[in-house]
Amino acid sequence: MNETLPLPFYARLALSLISIIAIFVIFYYAQSILIPILIALLFAILLRPVGGFLEAKLRLPHVIATLCSVLLMVLVVAGIFTFISFQVAEMANDWGKIKSNFMIHLADVQQMIRERFDLSEVEQKNIIDDATKDSMGNNSLLGTTLLSFTDILVNLLLIPIYTFLFLLYRTHFMKFLAKLVTSENHDVLHDIMCKVKVSVQSYIVGLLIQWLRCR
């Protein structure tokens, strides 16, 4: 019978470092795909009790209960953004005061720069204008802004869809994870998944409570 020879320490260390670097590289280049999926997974774990309540108490089919849970999440998030928009609108009403205070602080900063670096206000303005023209000439600022706005819109559409799919096929994911381990470790896997679910739910609920208290 052939025996497997153990690799030397330096070979195992090199393979471990290469694997870690490869994982970080994959995460870096795939972050636009992985971030919405991870956020959707967190929402799915948080909404799991809601779907279970709708199925058990209201006798709704699994698909309808999952859809109602996702719609409830969308309504709650939309309500939070609406509340924030009202706060921003109230802040906009005080824009005159904010602008006057900003101009006062800006004058103080210009005075400090003039005293320390011997740059007049005209020279400071010319430096800022040159930097602004370079940015707009390369379309870097505009392109970055449009790209970020597009990513936000795409994520807002993908996250509810991913959340719905996670909730709808959660049993399939559990079966897949169960096949990755031996039958003797199924109880351990179930216990780990339950602890992860409770931890994530407690963390998100705690963040919401803390946010509400700060408001």
C-alpha positions in Angstrom: 0.0 0.0 0.0 1.4 3.4 -1.0 1.9 5.8 1.8 1.5 9.6 1.3 4.7 11.4 2.2 4.3 14.5 4.2 5.4 17.8 2.7 8.2 19.7 4.4 7.4 22.7 6.5 8.6 25.3 4.0 6.4 23.7 1.2 3.3 23.7 3.4 4.0 27.3 4.5 4.4 28.4 0.8 1.2 26.6 -0.2 -0.7 28.2 2.7 0.6 31.7 1.8 -0.3 31.2 -1.8 -3.8 30.1 -0.9 -4.3 33.1 1.4 -3.1 35.5 -1.2 -5.3 33.9 -3.9 -8.3 34.1 -1.6 -7.7 37.8 -0.9 -7.2 38.5 -4.6 -10.5 36.7 -5.5 -12.3 38.6 -2.8 -10.8 41.9 -4.0 -11.8 41.5 -7.6 -15.2 39.8 -6.9 -16.2 42.2 -4.1 -18.9 43.8 -6.4 -20.5 40.4 -6.6 -19.8 39.1 -3.1 -20.9 42.1 -1.1 -24.6 42.0 -2.3 -24.6 38.3 -1.7 -23.3 38.6 1.9 -25.7 41.4 2.7 -28.6 39.4 1.3 -27.5 36.4 3.4 -27.6 38.6 6.5 -31.1 39.8 5.6 -32.2 36.2 4.9 -31.0 35.1 8.4 -32.8 38.0 9.9 -36.0 37.3 8.1 -36.0 33.6 8.7 -38.2 33.9 11.8 -40.7 36.1 9.9 -41.1 33.6 7.2 -41.5 30.8 9.8 -44.2 32.8 11.6 -46.1 33.4 8.4 -45.9 29.7 7.5 -46.8 28.4 10.9 -49.4 30.9 12.1 -51.0 32.2 8.9 -50.6 28.9 7.0 -49.2 30.6 4.0 -47.3 28.6 1.4 -43.5 28.7 1.5 -43.2 30.8 -1.6 -45.8 33.3 -0.5 -44.4 33.6 3.0 -40.9 34.2 1.6 -42.2 36.8 -0.8 -44.1 38.6 2.0 -41.0 38.6 4.2 -38.9 40.2 1.5 -41.6 42.7 0.7 -41.7 43.6 4.4 -37.9 44.1 4.4 -38.2 46.4 1.4 -40.9 48.4 3.0 -38.9 48.8 6.2 -35.8 49.9 4.4 -37.8 52.3 2.2 -39.3 53.7 5.4 -35.9 54.3 6.9 -34.6 56.0 3.7 -37.8 58.2 3.7 -37.2 59.2 7.3 -33.6 60.1 6.4 -34.7 62.1 3.4 -37.0 64.1 5.6 -34.1 64.8 7.9 -31.9 65.9 5.0 -34.8 68.1 3.7 -35.0 69.8 7.1 -31.2 70.3 7.0 -31.6 71.9 3.6 -33.9 74.5 5.0 -31.0 75.7 7.2 -28.6 75.8 4.3 -28.2 79.5 4.6 -26.9 79.3 8.2 -24.7 76.3 7.3 -23.2 78.2 4.3 -22.5 81.3 6.4 -20.8 79.2 9.1 -18.8 77.3 6.4 -17.6 80.6 4.9 -16.5 81.8 8.3 -14.5 78.6 8.9 -13.1 78.7 5.4 -11.9 82.3 5.9 -10.1 81.1 9.1 -8.4 78.2 7.2 -7.3 80.6 4.4 -5.9 82.9 7.0 -4.0 80.1 8.7 -2.6 78.9 5.3 -1.6 82.5 4.4 0.3 82.9 7.7 2.1 79.5 7.6 2.8 78.9 3.9 2.8 82.5 2.7 0.1 81.9 0.1 -2.4 84.6 -0.7 -6.1 83.9 -1.1 -5.7 84.4 -4.9 -2.9 81.8 -5.1 -4.9 79.4 -3.0 -7.9 79.9 -5.3 -5.7 79.3 -8.4 -4.4 76.0 -6.9 -7.9 74.8 -6.2 -9.2 75.8 -9.7 -6.3 74.0 -11.3 -7.0 70.8 -9.4 -10.7 71.1 -10.2 -10.0 71.6 -13.9 -7.7 68.5 -14.0 -10.3 66.4 -12.4 -13.1 67.5 -14.7 -10.8 67.3 -17.7 -10.1 63.7 -17.1 -13.8 63.0 -16.3 -12.5 61.0 -13.3 -14.8 62.6 -10.7 -17.9 62.4 -12.9 -17.2 58.9 -14.0 -16.6 57.7 -10.5 -19.8 59.3 -9.3 -21.9 57.8 -12.1 -20.3 54.4 -11.6 -21.0 54.5 -7.8 -24.6 55.5 -8.4 -25.1 52.7 -10.9 -23.6 50.2 -8.5 -26.0 51.4 -5.7 -29.0 51.0 -8.0 -27.9 47.5 -9.1 -27.3 46.4 -5.5 -30.7 47.7 -4.4 -32.3 45.5 -7.0 -30.1 42.4 -6.5 -30.2 42.3 -2.7 -34.0 41.6 -2.4 -33.7 39.0 -5.2 -30.8 37.3 -3.5 -32.6 37.4 -0.1 -35.7 35.8 -1.7 -33.6 33.0 -3.2 -31.7 32.4 0.0 -35.0 32.1 2.0 -36.7 30.0 -0.8 -33.9 27.5 -1.1 -32.6 27.4 2.4 -33.3 23.7 2.8 -31.2 23.0 -0.3 -28.3 25.0 1.2 -28.6 22.9 4.4 -28.6 19.7 2.4 -25.5 20.8 0.5 -23.7 21.7 3.7 -24.7 18.3 5.2 -23.2 16.5 2.3 -19.8 18.3 2.9 -19.4 16.6 6.3 -19.8 13.1 7.6 -23.1 12.0 9.1 -21.5 11.8 12.6 -20.9 15.6 12.4 -24.4 16.6 11.3 -25.4 17.5 14.9 -22.3 19.7 15.2 -23.1 21.4 11.9 -26.7 22.0 13.0 -25.6 23.4 16.3 -23.1 25.7 14.5 -25.7 27.0 12.0 -28.1 27.7 14.9 -25.5 29.7 16.8 -24.6 31.6 13.6 -28.2 32.4 13.0 -28.8 33.6 16.6 -25.6 35.7 16.6 -26.4 37.4 13.3 -30.0 38.1 14.3 -28.9 39.5 17.7 -26.2 41.7 16.1 -28.5 43.2 13.5 -31.3 43.8 16.0 -28.8 45.4 18.3 -27.6 47.7 15.6 -31.2 48.8 14.8 -31.9 49.4 18.5 -28.8 51.4 18.9 -29.6 53.4 15.7 -33.1 54.2 17.0 -31.8 55.3 20.3 -29.3 57.7 18.6 -32.2 59.2 16.7 
